[in-house]
Amino acid sequence: MTEKIRVTADYSVINRGIELWILQDDNKVAELTFIPYTPGNRVQSTLSLSTKGGQDLMDQLWQCGLRPTEGQGSAGALLATEKHLSDMRTIVAKCLKMEL
């Protein structure tokens, strides 16, 4: 049986930053131990998340106040804005032609 592993994020007022928690089956907390890296040895990733797990983490980081460095809003919001601008251009073009 595969155990459910998830990563959660919370804003910490005390640390003035984001705290990440790695939980297993919602009742065990992971503690990370760093091991020396030897060049040439195969290294595995520290943690692997499902797509849903990654999305959940991203949503929690958003709730903590973090935003992407580049880009504004979501792709859906940008698409809606672009459509609105296109509609406005069409309306203005029709109005200008009527006045001429």
C-alpha positions in Angstrom: 0.0 0.0 0.0 1.3 3.4 -1.0 1.3 5.9 1.8 -0.1 9.4 1.1 2.6 12.0 1.2 1.8 15.7 0.9 3.6 19.0 1.3 1.8 21.9 2.9 2.8 25.5 3.3 1.9 28.0 6.0 3.0 31.6 6.6 4.9 31.9 9.9 4.6 35.2 11.7 7.4 34.2 14.1 9.8 33.3 11.3 8.5 35.9 8.9 8.5 33.4 6.1 6.9 30.3 4.7 7.1 27.0 6.5 6.9 23.8 4.5 5.7 20.6 6.1 6.0 17.1 4.6 3.3 14.8 5.9 2.7 11.1 5.6 -0.8 9.8 6.0 -1.7 13.1 7.7 -0.2 12.1 11.0 3.6 11.7 10.5 5.9 14.7 9.9 9.1 14.2 7.9 12.5 15.5 9.1 15.1 15.9 6.4 18.7 14.6 6.9 21.3 16.0 4.5 23.8 13.5 3.3 27.1 14.2 1.5 27.1 14.2 -2.2 29.8 12.2 -3.9 30.4 13.1 -7.6 29.5 10.2 -9.8 27.0 8.7 -7.5 23.4 8.5 -8.6 21.2 10.9 -6.7 17.4 10.7 -6.3 15.1 13.6 -5.9 14.3 14.6 -2.3 10.6 14.4 -2.9 8.2 13.6 -5.7 4.7 15.0 -5.8 1.7 14.1 -8.0 0.4 16.8 -10.2 -2.5 17.4 -7.8 0.0 17.5 -4.9 2.0 20.1 -6.7 -1.1 22.2 -7.5 -2.2 22.0 -3.9 1.2 23.2 -2.8 1.1 26.1 -5.3 -2.4 27.1 -4.1 -1.2 27.1 -0.5 1.8 29.2 -1.4 -0.5 31.6 -3.2 -2.6 31.8 0.0 0.5 32.6 1.9 1.0 35.7 -0.4 3.6 34.4 -2.8 3.2 35.3 -6.5 5.2 34.4 -9.6 8.1 36.7 -10.3 7.0 37.3 -13.8 3.5 37.3 -15.2 0.3 38.7 -13.9 -2.6 36.6 -12.7 -3.7 33.3 -14.2 -3.7 32.3 -17.8 -7.5 32.4 -17.8 -7.7 35.9 -16.5 -5.2 37.1 -19.1 -7.2 35.4 -21.9 -10.4 37.1 -20.6 -8.6 40.5 -20.6 -7.3 39.9 -24.2 -10.8 39.1 -25.4 -12.2 42.2 -23.7 -9.6 44.4 -25.3 -10.3 42.9 -28.7 -14.0 43.6 -28.2 -13.2 47.2 -27.2 -11.1 47.7 -30.3 -14.0 46.4 -32.5 -16.4 48.8 -30.8 -14.1 51.8 -31.2 -13.4 51.0 -34.8 -17.1 50.8 -35.6 -17.8 54.1 -33.8 -14.9 55.9 -35.6 -16.2 54.7 -39.0 -19.7 56.0 -38.2 -18.4 59.5 -37.4 -16.4 59.8 -40.6 
